[in-house]
Amino acid sequence: MGELGLPAPIRELAAKTWDTIVVGAGHNGLACAAYLARADQRVLVIESRTRVGGACTIEEPFPGVRMSPCAYLAGLLHPLVVDELDLPRRGFNWTPAVNGLFVPFLDGSSIQLWDDDDRCEAEVRRLAPGDVAGWRAMSDVIRRLRDALRPTGTGDLWIGEAPTPAQIEVRLSADNEALSVLFDWSMAEYVEHYLRDERLQIAYLGQGVIGTNASPFDPGTASIRFHHASGRLGGIPGMWGYVRGGMGMADLVILMAQHFGGMWGYVRGGMGMVSFYFCDAALESGATVVSVCRFRKFCPAKEWSSNAASASPQEPSSPTPPVCGVGLP
Ligand SMILES: Cc1cc2nc3c(=O)[nH]c(=O)nc-3n(C[C@H](O)[C@H](O)[C@H](O)COP(=O)(O)OP(=O)(O)OC[C@H]3O[C@@H](n4cnc5c(N)ncnc54)[C@H](O)[C@@H]3O)c2cc1C
């Protein structure tokens, strides 16, 4: 699933004039390609692996067992992108991950950190009654950050140019707690500021190191907690969800099969689907997505024309991709 090859010989692709070449068919590269192609740019996406999706993909490690081995939850996918690229029409469907986190402790106790505030507060009260007020304050600073920096409607700082630190500070006015979460605190400082029960502190520590090569004691890791709670998937603040397959998949597979001569298979859901929807949107917008080839060298136009005879590009002929020299027009 998600594997694709060359839609035309390398020689042909290299001879064309492209306005933009996107390197990497992860979901970000594919989404960029879709937007650029919609703006009438001629776009080529090149991918060094045999399948699209990058970290957001689906693999079959054992026959018949398909899974998303890396990214598995959608959350920061912007509702604007979902709408503009018409992802629901391509089959994008998801289930809110309302159960949140179940955290067992070595002493035999445990806590279920529900997504729902009331249910979560009841769990905090059961485990650590003295921490209820602190837990509320800890949740509230995240809500203040989200509302200030990523409000609904216009004004979401994720849209458009990246904001400067000064612009962010203006939004947060004199909210020093929020500024500390965003710019200074480690995740350990964050939980210690609000909570006393060590088990409850530990339960939240992992939320500060998602996707990063850092420890919860490293400065700045508290901002990762905010980052992951800043989305509004489905219009729900901070919500994450499992991407589903289902009937929408049938349309996608037919569409893909038209593009790639039936090289696509059927799969029941998974986060990788997000990338495949983006791939579909990019292709439909007019972008070309190329895989199964690695590029050793990009030659500028001049160098290409003088070396063209000796550096003739090749098509891959075996499952092991050859290294190709490709000239950019
Ligand atoms: C273990 C783990 C779990 C995660 N879980 C989640 C999750 O549940 N939910 C979530 O939203 N996010 C999750 N993330 C983060 C998410 O996977 C990334 O934010 C996302 O994949 C980034 O997408 P991308 O398109 O920018 O890059 P990538 O997904 O990394 O894609 C880059 C692509 O470029 C290709 N490439 C690189 N160099 C070249 C080259 N020179 N030539 C051609 N192709 C090249 C790569 O092969 C790859 O396909 C997780 C990350 C990790 C590591």
The ligand as a Tripos MOL2 file, in Angstrom:
@<TRIPOS>MOLECULE
LIG
   53    58     1     0     0
SMALL
NO_CHARGES

@<TRIPOS>ATOM
      1 C1          8.0440    7.5500   16.2580 C.3       1 LIG1
      2 C2          7.2250    8.7240   15.7810 C.ar      1 LIG1
      3 C3          5.8470    8.7410   16.0230 C.ar      1 LIG1
      4 C4          5.0820    9.8030   15.5680 C.ar      1 LIG1
      5 N1          3.7370    9.7830   15.8100 N.ar      1 LIG1
      6 C5          2.9700   10.7640   15.3240 C.ar      1 LIG1
      7 C6          1.5620   10.6900   15.4350 C.ar      1 LIG1
      8 O1          0.9990    9.7380   15.9750 O.2       1 LIG1
      9 N2          0.8330   11.7030   14.9060 N.ar      1 LIG1
     10 C7          1.4240   12.7640   14.2650 C.ar      1 LIG1
     11 O2          0.7140   13.6570   13.8020 O.2       1 LIG1
     12 N3          2.7600   12.8570   14.1410 N.ar      1 LIG1
     13 C8          3.5320   11.8820   14.6320 C.ar      1 LIG1
     14 N4          4.8800   11.9310   14.4600 N.ar      1 LIG1
     15 C9          5.4470   13.0690   13.7440 C.3       1 LIG1
     16 C10         5.1570   12.9440   12.2400 C.3       1 LIG1
     17 O3          5.4530   11.6410   11.8230 O.3       1 LIG1
     18 C11         5.9800   13.9580   11.4510 C.3       1 LIG1
     19 O4          5.6860   15.2400   11.9410 O.3       1 LIG1
     20 C12         5.6480   13.9050    9.9780 C.3       1 LIG1
     21 O5          5.8400   12.6180    9.4610 O.3       1 LIG1
     22 C13         6.4980   14.9030    9.2340 C.3       1 LIG1
     23 O6          6.1370   14.8180    7.8800 O.3       1 LIG1
     24 P1          7.1280   15.3030    6.7490 P.3       1 LIG1
     25 O7          6.3980   15.1390    5.4740 O.co2     1 LIG1
     26 O8          7.6300   16.6640    7.0640 O.co2     1 LIG1
     27 O9          8.4160   14.3770    6.8630 O.3       1 LIG1
     28 P2          8.5710   12.7980    6.7540 P.3       1 LIG1
     29 O10         7.3280   12.0880    7.1490 O.co2     1 LIG1
     30 O11         9.8270   12.4730    7.4950 O.co2     1 LIG1
     31 O12         8.7770   12.5550    5.2020 O.3       1 LIG1
     32 C14         9.9710   12.9240    4.5540 C.3       1 LIG1
     33 C15        10.0640   12.1160    3.2770 C.3       1 LIG1
     34 O13        11.1660   12.6110    2.5100 O.3       1 LIG1
     35 C16        11.8840   11.5080    1.9850 C.3       1 LIG1
     36 N5         13.2550   11.9900    1.7360 N.ar      1 LIG1
     37 C17        14.1490   12.4280    2.6310 C.ar      1 LIG1
     38 N6         15.2770   12.8180    2.0000 N.ar      1 LIG1
     39 C18        15.0770   12.6250    0.6910 C.ar      1 LIG1
     40 C19        15.8940   12.8330   -0.4710 C.ar      1 LIG1
     41 N7         17.1140   13.3460   -0.3770 N.pl3     1 LIG1
     42 N8         15.3790   12.5120   -1.6810 N.ar      1 LIG1
     43 C20        14.1220   12.0130   -1.7850 C.ar      1 LIG1
     44 N9         13.3150   11.7870   -0.7320 N.ar      1 LIG1
     45 C21        13.7880   12.0910    0.5040 C.ar      1 LIG1
     46 C22        11.7950   10.4590    3.0540 C.3       1 LIG1
     47 O14        12.0080    9.1600    2.5220 O.3       1 LIG1
     48 C23        10.3380   10.6420    3.5310 C.3       1 LIG1
     49 O15         9.4330    9.8670    2.7610 O.3       1 LIG1
     50 C24         5.6850   10.8750   14.8880 C.ar      1 LIG1
     51 C25         7.0630   10.8580   14.6200 C.ar      1 LIG1
     52 C26         7.8180    9.7810   15.0570 C.ar      1 LIG1
     53 C27         9.2990    9.7590   14.7410 C.3       1 LIG1
@<TRIPOS>BOND
     1     1     2 1
     2     2     3 ar
     3     2    52 ar
     4     3     4 ar
     5     4     5 ar
     6     4    50 ar
     7     5     6 ar
     8     6     7 ar
     9     6    13 1
    10     7     8 2
    11     7     9 ar
    12     9    10 ar
    13    10    11 2
    14    10    12 ar
    15    12    13 ar
    16    13    14 ar
    17    14    15 1
    18    14    50 ar
    19    15    16 1
    20    16    17 1
    21    16    18 1
    22    18    19 1
    23    18    20 1
    24    20    21 1
    25    20    22 1
    26    22    23 1
    27    23    24 1
    28    24    25 2
    29    24    26 1
    30    24    27 1
    31    27    28 1
    32    28    29 2
    33    28    30 1
    34    28    31 1
    35    31    32 1
    36    32    33 1
    37    33    34 1
    38    33    48 1
    39    34    35 1
    40    35    36 1
    41    35    46 1
    42    36    37 ar
    43    36    45 ar
    44    37    38 ar
    45    38    39 ar
    46    39    40 ar
    47    39    45 ar
    48    40    41 1
    49    40    42 ar
    50    42    43 ar
    51    43    44 ar
    52    44    45 ar
    53    46    47 1
    54    46    48 1
    55    48    49 1
    56    50    51 ar
    57    51    52 ar
    58    52    53 1
@<TRIPOS>SUBSTRUCTURE
     1 LIG1         1 GROUP 0 **** ****
